[in-house]
Amino acid sequence: MTQRSAAREVFHTDRAPAPVAAYSQACASGPILSVAGQVGIDPTSGKITEGGAGPQTEQALRNLDAVLTAAGASLEDVIRMDCYLTTTDHLAAFNEAYARWFSAPGPPARTTVIVGLAEGLLVELTALAVRRD
């Protein structure tokens, strides 16, 4: 679903978890697209992905990809990622899963921060993309 206003477009897809507070899955102004934090929750079951940071990263990236697609973009359009992990102990598994999702010429710019997340969540990802029309 897309909602348009004079300043921005708002996007939602059922292929990613629904927002749990007052935010949109993604908003765009012209070609600039900002995707809200995506986590390792399966949108069908509503359950947190089991197995640690690697599987949660994979699910978060599937969710991110679904939101990007709903907004007319793809992972190739992402120019910046902000990645939030609950501990540095998850970096190796996160990096391994993350690297599988980005192709040549290389991954987007990235910041990785260690933070507190909701119980059971180990990874959260936000993205900034430039849509090609």
C-alpha positions as CSV (number, residue, x, y, z in Angstrom):
1,M,0.0,0.0,0.0
2,T,1.2,3.5,-0.8
3,Q,-0.1,6.8,0.5
4,R,1.0,10.0,-1.1
5,S,1.1,13.5,0.3
6,A,2.7,16.7,-1.0
7,A,5.9,16.0,0.9
8,R,6.3,12.2,1.0
9,E,5.1,8.8,0.2
10,V,4.4,6.2,2.9
11,F,4.8,2.4,2.3
12,H,3.5,-0.7,4.0
13,T,3.7,-4.4,3.1
14,D,2.4,-7.5,4.9
15,R,5.6,-9.3,3.8
16,A,7.4,-7.6,6.7
17,P,6.3,-7.2,10.4
18,A,3.7,-4.5,11.0
19,P,4.9,-1.4,13.0
20,V,4.4,-1.8,16.7
21,A,4.3,2.0,17.4
22,A,3.8,5.3,15.6
23,Y,6.1,4.8,12.6
24,S,5.9,3.7,8.9
25,Q,7.8,0.8,7.4
26,A,9.2,3.2,4.9
27,C,8.8,6.8,3.7
28,A,10.1,8.5,0.5
29,S,10.6,12.0,-0.6
30,G,11.3,12.0,-4.3
31,P,13.9,9.3,-5.0
32,I,15.1,9.2,-1.4
33,L,13.7,6.2,0.6
34,S,14.1,5.6,4.3
35,V,13.3,2.2,5.7
36,A,12.5,1.9,9.4
37,G,14.2,-0.7,11.6
38,Q,13.7,-4.3,10.5
39,V,14.2,-7.1,12.9
40,G,14.4,-10.9,12.9
41,I,10.6,-11.4,13.2
42,D,8.8,-13.7,10.8
43,P,5.9,-11.6,9.4
44,T,3.7,-14.7,9.0
45,S,4.0,-16.1,12.5
46,G,4.9,-12.9,14.3
47,K,7.6,-14.9,16.1
48,I,11.3,-14.0,16.6
49,T,13.6,-16.1,14.5
50,E,15.4,-18.7,16.6
51,G,19.0,-19.7,16.2
52,G,21.0,-16.6,17.1
53,A,22.2,-13.5,15.3
54,G,22.9,-15.1,11.9
55,P,19.3,-16.3,11.4
56,Q,17.9,-13.1,12.8
57,T,20.1,-11.1,10.4
58,E,18.8,-13.2,7.5
59,Q,15.2,-12.6,8.5
60,A,15.7,-8.9,9.1
61,L,17.2,-8.7,5.6
62,R,14.3,-10.6,4.1
63,N,12.0,-8.1,5.8
64,L,14.1,-5.1,4.6
65,D,14.0,-6.5,1.1
66,A,10.2,-6.8,1.2
67,V,9.8,-3.2,2.3
68,L,12.2,-2.0,-0.4
69,T,10.2,-3.9,-3.0
70,A,6.9,-2.5,-1.8
71,A,8.5,1.0,-2.2
72,G,9.8,0.3,-5.7
73,A,13.4,-0.3,-4.7
74,S,15.8,-3.1,-4.1
75,L,18.9,-3.9,-2.1
76,E,21.0,-2.6,-5.0
77,D,19.5,0.8,-4.3
78,V,20.6,0.9,-0.7
79,I,23.4,3.5,-0.1
80,R,23.5,3.3,3.7
81,M,22.7,0.8,6.4
82,D,22.5,1.4,10.2
83,C,22.9,-1.9,12.0
84,Y,22.2,-2.4,15.6
85,L,23.4,-5.5,17.6
86,T,23.0,-6.3,21.2
87,T,26.6,-7.4,21.7
88,T,29.9,-7.6,19.9
89,D,29.7,-11.3,20.3
90,H,27.2,-11.3,17.4
91,L,29.4,-9.5,15.0
92,A,30.9,-12.6,13.2
93,A,27.5,-14.3,12.6
94,F,26.0,-10.9,11.6
95,N,28.8,-10.1,9.2
96,E,28.7,-13.6,7.6
97,A,24.9,-13.4,7.0
98,Y,25.0,-9.7,5.9
99,A,27.7,-10.2,3.3
100,R,25.6,-12.8,1.5
101,W,22.9,-10.2,0.7
102,F,25.0,-7.6,-1.2
103,S,26.5,-8.0,-4.6
104,A,29.0,-6.1,-6.7
105,P,30.2,-3.4,-6.8
106,G,30.0,-3.8,-3.0
107,P,27.9,-3.3,0.1
108,P,26.5,0.1,1.1
109,A,28.1,2.4,3.6
110,R,27.4,1.0,7.1
111,T,27.4,2.0,10.7
112,T,27.2,-0.8,13.3
113,V,26.2,0.1,16.9
114,I,25.9,-2.0,20.0
115,V,22.6,-1.2,21.7
116,G,19.7,-2.6,23.8
117,L,16.8,-4.0,21.8
118,A,13.5,-5.5,22.8
119,E,13.7,-8.8,24.6
120,G,14.8,-11.7,22.3
121,L,15.9,-9.4,19.4
122,L,19.6,-9.5,18.6
123,V,19.7,-7.4,15.4
124,E,17.9,-4.4,13.9
125,L,18.6,-2.8,10.5
126,T,17.6,0.5,8.9
127,A,18.3,1.5,5.4
128,L,18.6,4.6,3.2
129,A,18.1,4.0,-0.5
130,V,17.8,6.0,-3.7
131,R,15.0,4.8,-6.0
132,R,15.6,4.6,-9.7
133,D,12.5,5.7,-11.6
